Amino acid sequence: MAIKDATPERYTRSWWRLSRKYFEQHLMDSVTGVLSVSAAAYGLLQLKHRMVGTPFVFQAHGTSWGEINSKWKSRSPKAIITSVRNMLWLIKDIWAYSKFDAVVAVGDAVKSDLLKKPVSYVLPYRKIHLISNGINTKLFAPDDNSRYEMRTALGWTNDEQVIVSASRLHIQKGLHLGLNAFAKISQKNPKARYMIIGDGPERKNLERQVSELNISDKVLFTGEVERQNLPPYLRQEIYFYLQQLGLKVYH
């Protein structure tokens, strides 16, 4: 549910304070466990001493330390400057990690970051558990009819070579590198198309880059797409690019 007077889509003092108040008034006496998706339940840690025997579990989708390293590796002045905020988050995270009974990493890279210093000083190995993100293979499955219908709606033919990226549009994801690579690909392959799924702070910069590279007619920004609506978009791909300050190609 939405917490009134809390800033939407951000973890703030008001969110932690107000969510703690709601939890204390309506849920505390009946809860059997607390799962914090990212930093969502940091505010509830102040109540932990009153909930003896109730497990507190943290689900880590990434780490502040990992994001700091990624921003420094990007060599982008803007990214390096904004890493200062991540350093402040790192202090909060290190404090919080020590309070949770278990920390679940959603992938090998996240687990690796959790095992590194300075996090390892407060988070013992025995508390870290790897549970990789799963996928609904019935929902995300090939469907030629769905593929054809979307291609028709987009004005694409069946023989066009479609590259797909699906991520938050953030400097850390390296999408600007993907566009540079695609510009070179499209020069040699006029049938190449690039579909970028997602939204974020880098969208305007990426759209400007597309214009400067003169590939506006070959690149499609879909904006944010809800997870349940993703399959028809992903079925367009012949190649999938997964970026993290670099370009990795999956076919």
N, C-alpha and C positions, 0 to 999 in steps of 0.2 A: 504494500500500500504506500501511497505518497505521504510524506511527512510535511505538514504545513509549515511554511516559513523557512524550510531548508532549501539551499541553492540546488536547483535541478542538475543532475548528472555530475555532481562533484561531492567529494568527501570534505566536509568542513566542520568546524567546531559546532556549528548550529545543528548539523546533521547528527553528529555523535551525541550531542546533549539531548536533542529532542527524541531521537530513536531510543536512547537509554531510558528516557522518561516514559515513553510509550511502553517499552518492554517491561519496565518495573511495575507499571500500573495494570497491564493487561495480560502479560505472558509469563512472568517470572515464576509464578507458583506452579505452573503446569509444564514447563519446558523440560525436555529430557536431554537436550544437547544443543550446543550453539555452533553453527557453521558460518564462519565469516568468509564470504566471497570477496577476495581482496581485503581492503581495509574497512569493509562495511560495519563490522562488529567491534571495531576498536573501542567505541564508547562503552560497550558492555563489559569490558575487562575490569572496570572499576567495581563491578558487582560480583566478580568471580569469587571473592572470599565469602560471600553469602550463599554461594551455590555449591557447596561441598559435594563432590561426587558427580557433578555435571561436567561432561567433557566439553572443552572448547577446542574447535578444530579450525585451522586457517587454510583456505584454498588459495594457493599462489599461482597466478597466471603470468607472473614475471617478478623481477626484483628491482628495487631502486638502484642497486649496485650494477646490475646488468644494463639498465637504461643509461646510467652515467657512462659506462664504458662504451656503449654504442654511440652515444652522442659525441664523445671525444674522438672516436674512430671516424666519425662522419666528416671531421675537419670543417664543419660548418660553424662560423662564428656565432650565429644565432643559436644553434643547438648547444654549443659549448656554454654560452651564457645561461641558457635555460637549465643547464645541468645543475646549477646552484640550487634550484628548487628541489631537484632530485636528491641532493645531499641532505637537505632538511628532512625530506621524506625518509631517507636512509636512517636517520637518527630515530624517527618515530617507529620505523619498521623493526629496528634492532631491539628497541624497548618492548614492542608488542610480541615479537617472536618468542621471547623468553617467557611470556605469560601463557602462551597456548600449550595445550597438552600434545598436540600433533600438528604438523604442517604438511599439507598435501601439495606436491608439485604436479602440474598437469602435463609436463613433458620433461625429457632428458635435459634440455638446456636450462630449464628453471631449476631442476634438482642440482645441476652442476653449480649454478650460481649460489644456491643456498649452502653448498658445501665449502664455499670459498670464504676467506677472511674478507671483511671483518664479521660477517654474519655467523661464521662457524664459532666465533668466540662465545656466542650466547645461545646458539641453537645446536644442540648435540645431534649427532648422526641418527641416534635411535628415534628421534622425534620426526624425522623426515621420511615421507612415504611417497612413492611415485605411483600415481594413477593417471595414466595417459587419457587425454580427451578421446571420447568415443565418437562414433559416427553412425547415424541411422541409415543402414544400407538399403532399406526399402524406400526411404524418402530420396536419398541421394543415389539414384540409380539411372542408368542410360534409358532414354525414352526418345526414339526417333521422331515420333509425332510431335512431342513437345518441342524438340529441337527445331523441327521444320517450321512450326507455327511461330516461334519467336524470331527465327531468321527471316521469315516472310514479313513479320511486323516491322523488323528493323531495316528491311530492304536489302538484306544480305542473301547471296546465293549459296548453294550448298558447297561450292568448291572454294569458298573464301577461307583463308587460313586464319583462324581466330585465336588470339592469345588473350588469356584471362588473368587478371589479378583481383584478389578479394582480400581487403585489409582496411584498417583505419588509415586515412590519408595523413600520414605523419612523416616528418623528415627521417625518423629512425627506420622507416620501412624501405627507404631507398628507391621509391618509385621514380624519382627524377633520373636515376640511373637506368631504370627500365625503359623510360621514354627515349633516352639517348640511344639505347641499343635498338629499340623498335624503329626509330627514325632511319637507322642504317639498314635494318631488315627490309623496311617498306620500299626503299630505293631499289632493291633487287627483286622484291616480290610485290607487285602491285595488288595482289589479292590478299595481302596481310591486313588484319584488323586487330585493334587492341581494345578490349573491354576492361575498364577499371571500375570495380564494384566497391563502394564504400564512400565515406565522407570523413572530413576532418580538417584540421587547421591548415594543411598544405594544399587544399584543393585549388584555391585561386592561383597559387604559384605554379602548380602543375598545369592548369589550364593556360596560363601565360606561356609556359614552356612549350606546350603543344602548338600554340599559335606561332611562336618564334621558330619552331622546327618545321612549320608549314605542313603539319600532318593532321590538321583539325578534321578533315574529311575521313580520316582513318581511325580516329580514337573516339571512343564513346565513354563518357562518364555517366554511370547510372545513378549515382547518389547512393544513399543508404538503402539497403534492401534487407527486410526482415529475414531471419534464418529460414523460416518455413517457406519463404518465397524464392529462396536462392536456387533450387535445383534447375529451373528452366534456363537460368543465366549460365550456370556452370556447365550445362550440357552443350553450350556453344563451343567450348574449348577444344582445340587440337593440342595446344600447349598451355601449361599453367605456370605462371611465374610466382614464386614465393620469395619475397625480398626481405632482407634484413641488412641494410647497409651494403647491399651487394645484389647480384642477380643470380639466382639459381633457377635452372630450367627443368621442368618435369614434363614428360611427354606421355 
